[in-house]
Amino acid sequence: MVIIYILYIALLIIGIIAAYVCLKIKASGMNVKDFFEFIFAINDLDTLYIYSKRKSHMSDVEQKAFLKEAEKLFTKFEKIPSMIWEDEYEKYSQVLETYKSIRMLRWSETTA
């Protein structure tokens, strides 16, 4: 019986902490869903950062996939204030530079 009470108290504490976190996210002007999408987008940023280092070795299909995933990533990062992800800024800027160079390369190929 005591274990059940301890379990209820633990669940109550976890619920209170989760509600507090959600209220803090809302108070800072962000949407809770956007914030949690951002958390998962950090993993995508790491993957795209690795691919951005080898941009000269990408095939056309890989370049298209990179562009598509980078656009998704940029929209997720735009919804979050930059002070939250300033630790990831170097990776973000590297992915952005690779994105720009691939877009320019593909644009020059289509206009030529």
N, C-alpha and C positions, 0 to 999 in steps of 0.2 A: 504494500500500500504506500509506503514511504517513497518507493522508487517512482510510482506514478505521480506523486506530488512534486518530486524533484524534476521529473520530465515536464510537467505542466509549467513549473516555474521557469525552467530553461527555455521552453518554447515561448513563454510570455516575454522573457528578456530578449530573445532573438527577434520577436515581432516588434518590440519597442525600438530596438536598435535599427531594424529595417525601416520602420516608419520615420524615425529621426533622420536617417540618411536620405530618404526620399524627400522629406520636407526641406532639408538643407539644399538638395539639388534644385528643387522648385524655387526656393528662396533666392538662389543665385541666378535665376532667370532661364534655366535650361529645362528641357523636357526630360523626364526620367528615361523614357525609351531611347531618346537620342544619346543620352549619356552612356547607357549600357551598350548601345551599338558602337559608340566610340571606344569603349573598353575592348570589344572584340576587334575593332578596326586596327588597334595597335598591333595585333598579330599579323594582319594583312600588310601593314606598313613594313614590318620586319621582312616579310616575304618579298614585297616589291622592292625593298632596299637591296636585297641580295640580287634580284634580277636587274636592277638598275646599274649595278657594277659591271654587268656583262652585256651592255646594250649593243655593242658592236658584233656580238655573236648571236644575236636573236634572229630567228627566221621571221618571215612576214606574219605567220600565224601567231608566233609568240609576241610580236610587236602589237598586233591587234588586241590580243588578250591583255597585254600589259596596259595598253591605252584604256581599255574598257574597265579594268580593275582599278586603275589609278583614278579615273573619273568618279567611280563609286567612293573611293577612299577620300577624295577631295571634298565631296559633298558631306560626308560624315564629319570630317574635321572642321568644315566651315560652320557647323552648327554648335561647336564647342568653343568657348573663349580660348584664345591662344595662350593665356597664362597657365592653363591646365596642362597643355601638351608642349610646353617650352623645352622639356627634356628631350623630346622626340623631334625637335626642330631640324637638326642636322639631317636626319634620315628623310624627313618630309621634304626638305629643300633639294636633296639629292634625287629623290623620286620625281619631284616637280621639274628639275632640270632635264632629267632623262625623258620625261613626258614631253616637254617642249621640243627637245631635239628630235624625237621620233615623229612628233606631229609635223615639224618643219620638213623633215626628210620625206615623209609620206606626201605632204602637200607639194613639195617640189617635184616628186615623181609623177603626181597626177597632172600637174600643169605643164610638164615638159612633153 
